[in-house]
Amino acid sequence: MDRKKELLWRAYLVMFFFVIASVVILFKVFKISVLEKDKWRQKGEANVKWMVVDADRGNIYAEESILLSTSIQFFEVRMDMSVIKSDVFNAGVDSLAYFLSNFDPSVIAPKSKSEWLKSLKAARKKKSKFFFIGKGLDIEAYSKLKKAPILRLGKMRGGLIANRYGKRFKPFQELASRTIGVDRENADRIGLEGYFDRFLKGDTDQRLMKRLGREGTPDGNVWVPVFDPSENEIKRGDDIYTTINIDMQDIVHHELLKAVQKNKASGGVAILMEVGTGAIKAISNLTQSSDSTYFEMYNQAVARLSEPGSTMKLATMLAAMEDGMTNVDTIIDLNYGVKHFSDRIMYDSEKHGRKFATMAESFEISSNVGVASIANDLYNSRDGRIQWIKRLKQFGLHETTGIDLDGEPRPEIKDPVKDKDKWYGTTIPWMAHGYELMMTPLQMLNFYNAVANDGKMMKPYFVSEIRRGDELRKKFDPVVLRSQIAKPENILKARKMMEGVILKGTGESLKSEHVTMAGKTGTAKTNYANKSEYAKYNGSFCGYFPAEEPMYSMMVVIYEPKAGVFYGGATAGPVFKNVAEKVYAMKTRQVKSLSDSIYTTTSTPGKAIGYGKDFGQIFDFLELKYKDKSDNGFAIVNPSDNAMMIAEKKIKKAIVPDVSGMGARDAVFLLENAGLKVKISGAGKVVKQSLHPGVSAKGQSIILYLN
């Protein structure tokens, strides 16, 4: 009986302690969750919290789905020393130190084996949870690092911590770079990256993140994911499909580059637009850097206001014809190229020695005096000034184009009522030939494009579609801004005068045997207010081709040329001519002998891509000299002056490779090696692939189009 009581007392005593412990625990829970809720929440959120994670940005494509900008995945890798068992660490640390010492020094600190061994052991001793290994590893490098000793055991046993992030990459580098734009962290995005950011960035997601170090320490602002980022698929933004034609863009860029280099200019702009739609097919903006090289630093075509100079004369002539001076044969007094307007003297740019000329001839020889005289007679009065501005507004010259890029300024044109204190007796004649008003190159081009388009003004645009995978999210059709900027008969006369500029005027040297052109040369002095400074000019040419049935319009501006020639016909005109010839040949498939043609012939094989050993066997059989630097892998062949050059073609793992130019066998081998399912259409070499180079390879199907 006593034994029974003793057992009961023991049971009661244990139960009592359990009750007390339960009460204490419940009280602690109540205290923490209710009484001290805010205090512990702040501490928890200071070190572990859900953070918004951006989706992978969508891609930007040119015509025919050619990739212009994409996000390449990179990784930052660290080690959690606290989860690695001692026997595992001791057995593998020496090998890991050796592995890291031989890794790519651009992403892993270039240390010797002994230095890495010392760092790893010190981190292990401190039980470091976030020991830094490297940053900027692409998928191939990350896959290689995951096979390193200890790290190959993964997160729970090997302490592998990886933070994935995307970085923008432009396969064509400088081509249309400023227009494509920049995706900058903690700064405003520019170009198409900025304007279409809400589509490209996609839907945001959330990821549980923890602070790397204590708040206030150097690592206190570094956050890493609690779970391996590869365990969760990151969402993707929409893809943007632009109107840019990469072949035309290449032509425009290199012709402009040659011109700014030859003329030692401070910069240059060239824009190629499709006449009937307003689609921008190519755009190049080059600025001279401190070392005299040229880069895409600023989108001058869209955002730079300047006085247009003589390209403004087309608007003056069209306004005059709209207001009654409809006869292009009307005689104008040029007074040998010198004339007083109010208290100033105007001179023609070149001494032509002509007392009289027709209205059309005044335009063709770009007579400042002739054009200014027409405008002065018609518009230099109180009512005339109002009528003059009315005509400029009719032509759309007072408005922005509405291009799908941020930063386009409004044209600066004086209002005769609001700004009457800024109007002088010289204002009308000087505005008539392109001074005392400011426009961007794109705004002037849009006016010329309307004339080429029989008076219909289109909205310039860069983006044709927005897609999410195969789903069409939004389509952009051509937009008409003004159905008719002037009477059809006056548009026709204006076009005839522009053709005359090329046939017998200031653009006569630009006449081509291969394509008809129409346009207007322009030269504007930029520092006329500073008499003591060396004269600076902008040379320009604006027009369209072919003249009889316009397909494309184009504006070229060469800013501040310093090589001794500054007239628009000599600086900007050759760019227009060369682009017109090459683009027209490309579009009409004319294989002719053009000056500086893009079509060439050679007695040796041209550029090709394939397996290096195959090229060597072929060249041995043909007894052609060659130099092989391909390491017997996949190679690119380029003909040089005296030998074929076989260079290595790098193929990244887990990335869709660019197989354009390859034969079917080599292309299929590479793509299937990347885990893709390949379908073939046609025969010959690959001219197009349905999945774009640079995107992640995840077992998708890909179609190769051969020709």
Secondary structure, 3 states (H helix, E strand, C coil): CHHHHHHHHHHHHHHHHHHHHHHHHHHHHHHHHHHCHHHHHHHHHHHEEEEEECCECCCEECHHHCEEEEEEEEEEEEECHHHCCHHHHHHHHHHHHHHHHCCCCCCECCCCHHHHHHHHHHHHHCCCCCEEEEEEEEHHHHHHHCCCCCHHHHHHHHCEEEEEEEEEECCCCCCCHHHHCECCCCCCCEHHHHHCHHHHCCCCEEEEEEECCCCCCCCCCCEEECCCHHHCCCCECCEEEECCCHHHHHHHHHHHHHHHHHCCCCEEEEEEEECCCCEEEEEEEEEECCCCCEECCCCHHHHCCECCHHHHHHHHHHHHHHCCCCCCCCEEECHHHEEEECCEEEECCCCCCCCEEEHHHHHHCCCHHHHHHHHHHHHCCHHHHHHHHHHHHHCCCCCCCCCCCCCCCCCECCCCCCCHHHCCCCHHHHHHCCCCCEECHHHHHHHHHHHHCCCCEECCECEEEEEECCEEEEECCCCEEECCCCCHHHHHHHHHHHHHHHHHCCCHHHCCCCCCCEEEEEEEECCCCCCCCCCCEEEEEEEEECCCCCCEEEEEEEECCCCCCCCHHHHCHHHHHHHHHHHHHHHHCCCCCCCCCCCCCCCCCCCEEEEHHHHHHHHHHHCCCEEEECCCCEEEEEECCCCEEEEECCCCCCECCCCCCCEHHHHHHHHHHCCCEEEEECCCEEEEECCCCCCECCCCEEEEEEC
